[in-house]
Amino acid sequence: MDVIILAGGRGTRMGALTQEIPKPMLFLAGKPIIQHTFDALPDQIDRVLVVISPFGKSIQEYLGTEKNGKQTVCIENDKFDGTAGALWSARQFLHSKFLVLNADDIYQKKRPRKSDII
């Protein structure tokens, strides 16, 4: 299954913090925010499509073509046309079901409950 991570915003609300670096690359608890996102991905995800802006080269360099055992593909979107526009720019890479996440949110991987374990 694929996930699209939206990482192409300008980060203007962060002020000076994002003048030199995209918001998903800001460090939180010792690692970039986008790494927290990767760490929380469900095991079913095998390919990660990351929509970046032209300013997101550091994201692409950090992720490479594989991160946490998952294939990564960065898609540059230079239109700054919102969430729908970012999703639209990834459409040609999608094969079936997919999940959409924002790169600047913090997620937590679901831990199985005892009742989930057979």
N, C-alpha and C positions, 0 to 999 in steps of 0.2 A: 504494500500500500504506500502511496505517496503522501507527503505533507508539503504544503506550500507555507513557507515562512516569509512574512511580509517585513522586509528590512530596508525599504527604500524611502522612508520619510526623511524630512530635513532635520528633525530634532530641534527646532527653533525654541521650543519652550524650555530646553535645557540651557539656553544661553551660551556662555563661554565654554561650557563643558563639551559642546558638540561643534565648535568651530573648526577643530582639527581632526576630529574622529567621529564616526557615525555612532549614534546612540547605542546600537546593539553591541558595540565594542567597548563601551564603558565598563569598568571593572566594578563588580559587586561581590563581596565575600570572596575575594581572591581570584576571580575569573570573569571573563567577559559575559555580559548578560546573555548573549546568544549561546554561549556554552551551557548556561543553565537551561535554556530551551532544549538543546540537544540532549542533555542529561535526563530530561523529563519525558522524552518521546516514548510512546508505547512501543513495545517489542515488535508489533506488527508492521511498523514503518521500516521500509528498506531503502527508500529513495527520498531525498530531501531537496526540494526546489526552493531556492532562496531568491526572492525578488529584491534586487538592490538598485540604488540610484547610481549615476556616474560617480558619485562621491563614495561609493561603497567598496572600492578596490581593497581596502584593508580587511573587509569581511571576506571577500573572495580569497585573499591570500591566507587568512587565518583558517578557513574551512578546507581549502584545497579541493580535491575531488572525492575525499572520503573523510568522515569525522564520526567517531564512536561506532565504527563498523557499518556506517550507512553511506551509500553513494550520495554525493552532493553535486548539485548543478546550480550555478548562479546565473540568473537571468537579469540582464540590465534593462531597466525601464527608465527612460529619461523624461517622461511626460509629466510626472508629479500630478497624476489625475485621480488620486484617491485609491481607496481599497478596491473598488470595482475595476479600475484601470490596471492596478497591479495584478489582480487575478486574471484579467483578460490577457495580459502579457505572458502569462504562464500557460495558457490554454493549449498551445501546440505540443507541450511536453507531457500532458496528462494522458493516461491510458485508461483509468477506471476510477474507482473510489479514491477520494483524497480528503485530507484534513487541512484546515487553514488555521495558522497561528500568527500572532503578532510577535515580532522579534524583541520587542521592548516590554513584554509582559513576563511575569515570573510564573512558571507552572511547576506542579509537583507530580511526580510519577505516582500513579495509583498503586498502592500496596495491596496485595491480595488479603482478603479477610479469611479467617479460618473456614467460613462457610463457602468460600469460593474454591477452596482446594478440595479436590475429590480424592 
